[in-house]
């Protein structure tokens, strides 16, 4: 009987804490400018997305209802320009988040590979290759998704809630696109999915 037949997945009893989260997000520290870039783009997109509701109100009140064709045309041109700008911003933050995720995965896998070179032969005798490959590939991908799309989702939800309330204060009917209730739910739910991703990441990818 080979040692592989007796291999059992190690059960981890360590509780999740803030230190683990800090260690995970330290993976993006070398690429802080990428993070700052897509956060700025997300913020700009969120502000524009919320302003569309207010601009639609102006088109109806100041253009259509008032019968002012010249002013209506200016508002429509402004609306179209904002749509194009928002499309560029959306492409930008998706691109930056995607590239950042790939770089984080590469760094984690490189560190894991270098660590594997330092382990004894007996470790590979008793540990299946498939288990090692899963830890190096799948786990690094989950961490990369957490530090990129987790930030994107949380930032987007928080900014949408803030912008929605701000435009409601200005008198825009935000219920056309989203309500403060739906935004608040997003703020609560998004971190929940984030922590769920953390829970799926084994707390010790490599056993020595």
FIMAR-666316 format. One record per atom (N, C-alpha, C): x, y, z. Coordinates in steps of 0.02 Angstrom, whole numbers, padded with zeros to 5 digits, always signed. Example, Ala and Ser with C-alpha at 12.3 -4.5 7.8 and 13.67 -1.06 7.14 Angstrom:
! FIMAR-666316
+00660-00284+00390;+00615-00225+00390;+00660-00165+00390;+00642-00112+00354;+00684-00053+00357;+00645+00002+00394;
This chain:
! FIMAR-666316
+00043-00060+00000;+00000+00000+00000;+00044+00062+00000;+00030+00109-00044;+00070+00170-00047;+00049+00218+00008;+00094+00267+00020;+00079+00317+00070;+00020+00360+00050;+00007+00365-00016;-00048+00406-00041;-00115+00379-00017;-00120+00312-00010;-00183+00281+00011;-00201+00300+00082;-00150+00317+00123;-00162+00335+00192;-00166+00410+00203;-00159+00448+00149;-00159+00521+00155;-00229+00546+00173;-00232+00590+00222;-00295+00621+00243;-00286+00696+00247;-00337+00731+00224;-00335+00804+00226;-00331+00827+00299;-00287+00873+00311;-00279+00899+00379;-00338+00944+00397;-00365+00935+00456;-00420+00977+00479;-00392+01036+00518;-00413+01096+00496;-00388+01156+00528;-00440+01183+00576;-00418+01200+00635;-00463+01226+00687;-00450+01299+00702;-00403+01330+00666;-00387+01400+00678;-00446+01444+00659;-00463+01491+00703;-00518+01536+00690;-00494+01595+00647;-00540+01618+00604;-00523+01675+00562;-00517+01738+00605;-00467+01779+00590;-00459+01842+00627;-00432+01896+00580;-00427+01956+00607;-00405+02012+00566;-00335+02005+00539;-00291+01969+00575;-00223+01961+00552;-00220+01922+00487;-00264+01873+00480;-00267+01835+00417;-00287+01880+00360;-00337+01923+00372;-00360+01969+00320;-00304+02018+00300;-00267+02042+00350;-00211+02087+00335;-00159+02053+00293;-00142+01990+00309;-00092+01953+00271;-00115+01941+00199;-00180+01930+00191;-00206+01919+00123;-00201+01983+00082;-00220+02039+00112;-00220+02102+00074;-00150+02130+00066;-00101+02103+00102;-00032+02123+00091;-00006+02100+00022;-00042+02054-00009;-00022+02029-00074;-00027+02084-00128;-00070+02134-00117;-00077+02187-00167;-00035+02248-00150;+00003+02245-00095;+00043+02303-00074;+00092+02325-00128;+00126+02278-00163;+00173+02300-00216;+00137+02333-00275;+00072+02324-00280;+00034+02351-00337;-00019+02401-00313;-00001+02441-00262;-00050+02487-00233;-00075+02537-00285;-00033+02555-00334;-00054+02603-00385;-00108+02574-00430;-00107+02507-00440;-00161+02475-00479;-00226+02478-00439;-00221+02464-00374;-00280+02466-00332;-00309+02537-00330;-00265+02587-00322;-00289+02656-00321;-00321+02675-00387;-00293+02650-00442;-00320+02665-00508;-00391+02639-00517;-00402+02575-00502;-00470+02550-00515;-00520+02573-00462;-00496+02593-00402;-00543+02621-00354;-00566+02690-00377;-00520+02730-00404;-00539+02796-00431;-00588+02787-00489;-00576+02738-00532;-00621+02727-00588;-00689+02702-00564;-00690+02660-00513;-00754+02636-00486;-00792+02694-00455;-00757+02738-00419;-00789+02796-00388;-00819+02841-00441;-00781+02854-00495;-00805+02897-00549;-00866+02866-00583;-00863+02801-00595;-00919+02766-00627;-00982+02769-00583;-00972+02760-00518;-01028+02761-00471;-01061+02830-00469;-01020+02882-00468;-01047+02950-00467;-01086+02964-00531;-01057+02945-00588;-01091+02956-00652;-01156+02916-00657;-01153+02854-00633;-01212+02812-00635;-01270+02842-00594;-01252+02871-00537;-01304+02902-00496;-01329+02967-00528;-01284+03003-00562;-01304+03067-00592;-01351+03057-00651;-01348+02998-00682;-01393+02985-00739;-01466+02994-00718;-01483+02974-00657;-01552+02982-00633;-01571+03055-00631;-01527+03096-00603;-01540+03168-00598;-01542+03199-00668;-01499+03177-00713;-01498+03203-00781;-01562+03184-00818;-01587+03124-00806;-01651+03104-00837;-01708+03148-00813;-01706+03166-00749;-01757+03212-00722;-01753+03279-00757;-01692+03304-00769;-01684+03368-00803;-01709+03365-00876;-01696+03308-00909;-01718+03300-00978;-01794+03305-00982;-01828+03273-00934;-01901+03274-00934;-01929+03342-00914;-01902+03370-00860;-01930+03433-00833;-01910+03493-00875;-01845+03499-00892;-01820+03559-00924;-01823+03555-01000;-01827+03493-01027;-01828+03487-01100;-01896+03469-01128;-01922+03410-01108;-01985+03386-01136;-02045+03424-01110;-02052+03429-01044;-02110+03463-01016;-02110+03538-01031;-02049+03568-01032;-02045+03640-01046;-02048+03655-01120;-02041+03604-01162;-02044+03614-01235;-01984+03652-01262;-01929+03649-01228;-01868+03685-01249;-01824+03636-01288;-01830+03638-01354;-01794+03590-01396;-01718+03599-01394;-01695+03661-01394;-01623+03673-01394;-01592+03649-01328;-01625+03662-01273;-01599+03638-01208;-01603+03563-01203;-01656+03534-01232;-01663+03461-01233;-01607+03429-01272;-01588+03460-01329;-01533+03433-01369;-01467+03435-01331;-01455+03490-01295;-01394+03495-01255;-01391+03441-01201;-01448+03429-01169;-01450+03378-01117;-01439+03308-01146;-01467+03295-01205;-01459+03230-01237;-01387+03219-01258;-01354+03272-01283;-01283+03266-01301;-01242+03252-01239;-01258+03287-01184;-01223+03275-01121;-01233+03203-01098;-01294+03178-01105;-01310+03110-01084;-01270+03060-01125;-01268+03070-01191;-01230+03024-01234;-01156+03025-01219;-01128+03085-01206;-01057+03090-01189;-01041+03054-01124;-01086+03060-01075;-01075+03027-01011;-01079+02951-01019;-01122+02927-01063;-01127+02855-01076;-01061+02828-01103;-01033+02864-01152;-00969+02843-01181;-00913+02845-01129;-00911+02898-01088;-00860+02903-01036;-00866+02848-00984;-00928+02833-00966;-00939+02779-00917;-00917+02712-00945;-00928+02701-01010;-00906+02638-01041;-00830+02631-01037;-00795+02686-01049;-00721+02685-01044;-00700+02670-00972;-00732+02701-00924;-00715+02691-00854;-00728+02619-00832;-00784+02590-00854;-00800+02521-00837;-00748+02473-00866;-00731+02485-00929;-00678+02444-00960;-00613+02451-00922;-00598+02512-00900;-00535+02526-00866;-00530+02489-00800;-00582+02493-00758;-00575+02460-00692;-00580+02384-00698;-00616+02359-00747;-00617+02286-00757;-00548+02261-00781;-00518+02300-00825;-00451+02282-00850;-00400+02283-00794;-00400+02337-00754;-00351+02343-00700;-00361+02289-00647;-00424+02275-00630;-00437+02223-00581;-00415+02154-00607;-00427+02142-00671;-00407+02078-00700;-00331+02069-00701;-00295+02121-00722;-00222+02118-00724;-00194+02111-00653;-00222+02148-00605;-00200+02143-00536;-00209+02072-00509;-00267+02042-00524;-00280+01973-00502;-00229+01924-00529;-00211+01931-00593;-00162+01886-00623;-00093+01895-00591;-00075+01957-00576;-00009+01970-00545;-00006+01942-00474;-00061+01949-00438;-00062+01921-00370;-00057+01845-00373;-00094+01814-00419;-00089+01741-00427;-00018+01720-00443;+00014+01757-00487;+00083+01739-00506;+00130+01743-00446;+00124+01796-00407;+00167+01804-00349;+00157+01748-00298;+00093+01731-00285;+00079+01678-00236;+00105+01611-00260;+00094+01595-00324;+00116+01531-00351;+00193+01527-00352;+00225+01584-00366;+00299+01583-00366;+00325+01570-00296;+00295+01602-00245;+00317+01590-00176;+00304+01518-00156;+00246+01491-00176;+00230+01422-00159;+00279+01374-00193;+00295+01388-00256;+00342+01344-00292;+00411+01346-00260;+00434+01405-00242;+00499+01411-00209;+00499+01374-00142;+00443+01377-00107;+00438+01341-00043;+00440+01266-00054;+00409+01243-00107;+00408+01171-00121;+00479+01145-00134;+00522+01187-00163;+00590+01166-00177;+00631+01155-00114;+00609+01184-00059;+00645+01179+00004;+00621+01121+00048;+00567+01087+00026;+00541+01032+00066;+00580+00968+00054;+00577+00923+00102;+00614+00860+00097;+00578+00812+00049;+00614+00762+00026;+00584+00712-00020;+00529+00673+00015;+00535+00664+00081;+00484+00626+00117;+00416+00660+00113;+00415+00726+00109;+00352+00762+00103;+00315+00742+00039;+00352+00736-00016;+00321+00717-00079;+00304+00643-00082;+00338+00603-00041;+00321+00532-00037;+00253+00520-00005;+00235+00562+00043;+00173+00552+00080;+00116+00599+00058;+00130+00646+00013;+00079+00694-00008;+00064+00686-00082;+00002+00674-00100;-00016+00666-00172;+00000+00729-00211;+00023+00720-00273;+00039+00776-00316;-00023+00818-00331;-00080+00784-00339;-00142+00820-00353;-00162+00868-00298;-00150+00847-00235;-00165+00890-00178;-00121+00952-00179;-00057+00942-00195;-00011+00999-00198;-00030+01047-00254;-00047+01019-00312;-00066+01062-00369;-00129+01101-00353;-00176+01070-00318;-00238+01105-00300;-00224+01163-00254;-00179+01152-00206;-00162+01206-00159;-00127+01264-00195;-00083+01248-00242;-00045+01299-00276;-00088+01338-00326;-00133+01305-00360;-00172+01337-00413;-00239+01364-00388;-00281+01320-00361;-00349+01341-00341;-00348+01392-00284;-00307+01380-00234;-00307+01425-00176;-00280+01494-00194;-00228+01495-00236;-00201+01560-00257;-00252+01599-00298;-00292+01564-00337;-00344+01598-00377;-00397+01628-00331;-00417+01592-00279;-00468+01617-00233;-00443+01680-00196;-00380+01678-00175;-00353+01736-00141;-00350+01797-00188;-00330+01785-00250;-00326+01839-00299;-00395+01869-00313;-00446+01827-00317;-00514+01852-00327;-00538+01892-00267;-00518+01872-00208;-00537+01908-00148;-00508+01979-00147;-00444+01985-00160;-00411+02050-00154;-00425+02095-00214;-00457+02070-00266;-00474+02112-00323;-00549+02124-00327;-00587+02073-00343;-00659+02081-00351;-00694+02092-00284;-00664+02069-00230;-00692+02085-00164;-00690+02160-00151;-00634+02191-00168;-00628+02264-00161;-00676+02300-00208;-00681+02275-00269;-00726+02306-00319;-00798+02304-00295;-00821+02246-00272;-00891+02239-00251;-00907+02282-00190;-00862+02281-00141;-00874+02319-00080;-00873+02394-00094;-00824+02417-00133;-00819+02488-00149;-00880+02511-00190;-00900+02471-00238;-00957+02489-00280;-01021+02494-00239;-01032+02447-00194;-01092+02448-00153;-01093+02508-00106;-01036+02523-00074;-01033+02579-00027;-01043+02645-00063;-01010+02654-00120;-01016+02717-00156;-01086+02727-00185;-01116+02673-00210;-01184+02679-00237;-01233+02700-00183;-01224+02674-00122;-01269+02693-00068;-01260+02767-00051;-01197+02790-00047;-01183+02860-00031;-01210+02906-00084;-01197+02890-00148;-01220+02932-00203;-01296+02934-00208;-01327+02877-00195;-01399+02873-00198;-01431+02920-00147;-01405+02919-00086;-01432+02963-00034;-01419+03036-00049;-01360+03050-00079;-01343+03119-00095;-01391+03147-00148;-01408+03107-00198;-01452+03131-00251;-01525+03134-00227;-01542+03093-00180;-01609+03099-00152;-01616+03164-00114;-01562+03185-00081;-01562+03248-00046;-01570+03307-00095;-01541+03299-00154;-01547+03352-00205;-01614+03351-00241;-01654+03300-00227;-01721+03299-00255;-01729+03251-00313;-01677+03215-00331;-01683+03167-00386;-01720+03106-00362;-01761+03078-00406;-01799+03018-00389;-01756+02958-00400;-01717+02938-00349;-01670+02883-00357;-01704+02815-00362;-01769+02812-00349;-01803+02748-00352;-01806+02721-00422;-01790+02763-00473;-01792+02740-00542;-01738+02686-00553;-01679+02697-00522;-01625+02649-00532;-01612+02606-00472;-01609+02637-00414;-01597+02598-00353;-01621+02639-00294;-01634+02605-00240;-01657+02639-00180;-01605+02632-00125;-01608+02675-00073;-01560+02667-00019;-01564+02599+00014;-01623+02569+00014;-01630+02503+00044;-01590+02452+00005;-01595+02454-00063;-01559+02405-00103;-01484+02417-00097;-01463+02480-00093;-01391+02494-00084;-01366+02470-00017;-01407+02481+00035;-01386+02458+00101;-01380+02383+00104;-01426+02348+00070;-01422+02275+00068;-01358+02254+00034;-01338+02290-00019;-01276+02273-00054;-01216+02281-00009;-01216+02334+00031;-01159+02345+00076;-01154+02288+00126;-01212+02262+00148;-01211+02208+00197;-01194+02141+00164;-01221+02128+00105;-01212+02064+00073;-01143+02055+00044;-01115+02108+00012;-01050+02101-00020;-00995+02079+00027;-00988+02110+00087;-00937+02084+00133;-00951+02012+00153;-01015+01993+00154;-01031+01924+00172;-01002+01875+00121;-01009+01892+00056;-00979+01850+00005;-00903+01851+00010;-00876+01909+00028;-00804+01915+00035;-00778+01869+00089;-00810+01870+00148;-00788+01826+00202;-00799+01753+00185;-00850+01740+00144;-00861+01671+00123;-00803+01647+00080;-00777+01691+00038;-00719+01673-00002;-00659+01659+00042;-00651+01700+00095;-00595+01689+00140;-00600+01621+00173;-00661+01604+00193;-00671+01540+00227;-00655+01481+00183;-00661+01490+00117;-00647+01436+00070;-00573+01426+00059;-00532+01474+00080;-00460+01468+00069;-00429+01430+00127;-00397+01373+00115;-00365+01337+00170;-00314+01381+00205;-00312+01377+00270;-00271+01423+00308;-00197+01404+00308;-00182+01346+00281;-00112+01326+00275;-00103+01290+00209;-00092+01329+00154;-00089+01298+00088;-00037+01243+00082;+00019+01248+00117;+00072+01199+00111;+00089+01171+00179;+00092+01105+00184;+00110+01074+00247;+00184+01054+00244;+00218+01071+00295;+00289+01052+00299;+00297+00990+00343;
